[in-house]
């Protein structure tokens, strides 16, 4: 049985609230400085970090915490903030429902280069002026969230969109164009949806290309342009991330995990895992358990 803690609602007490923001120093104080356990959310998380020391683990990749960082955690990603001292900044959470209710198209989020579901998810590193702009939006959102302003969530949605556009423009890879027609840009969204649905049984780029009515080469080029990795690399990242989660959070054997992920021959699963991690499944599990 999977033991990873999963938060399903942005606000556990008021399930009709689909947005949240807290100061990181408040979260630290409320936990008494204790390290949180690895967990995941069914919603988006943005950490706007002004000052911090420690590490942030996202899907078994570890990133040092430092000053002026922005982390983006997509729904379903397992993460853990390990602070060696009190951090200063904001933790912001929002769901797809919040986006819909506040006139932000889901395609807007999918068109950004910020929420990378699988593989490496390093922090954004804005310069001082860029961080000041992002921090200003965060302060505006924080003030609105705890106010009684009319249509405050619509206002929060507007500031959130500005914050995300500012962050995306900082990305070196394919910054978003302000004149993008989000309603027509469905290819990556459809590809990711298909992979999430079929990655356990379909590992080939050709399968997804056929489903999307295009050639594998064309699919690879389009995906590479948008998210910085080929379709094949994305599919492999999805399989690999799930393998790591199953190895760490369950007591399933390598054979059972391989079978769940479409590898009927256990040796093939082990070879795939070792090729991409330089560790056997067993050694990966031992390494992660030692790092707790």
Secondary structure, 3 states (H helix, E strand, C coil): CCCCEEECCCCCCCCCCCEEEEEHHHHHHHCCCCCCCCEEECCEEEEEEEECCEEEEECCEEEEECCCEEEEECCCCEEEEEECCCCEEEEEEECHHHHHHCCCCHHHHHHCCCCCCCCCCCCECCCHHHHHHHHHHHHHHHHHHCCCCCCHHHHHHHHHHHHHHHHHHHCCCCCCCCCCCHHHCCHHHHHHHHHHHHCCCCCCHHHHHHHCCCCHHHHHHHHHHHHCCCHHHHHHHHHHHHHHHHHHHCCCCHHHHHHHCCCCCHHHHHHHHHHHHCCCHHHHHHHHHHCC
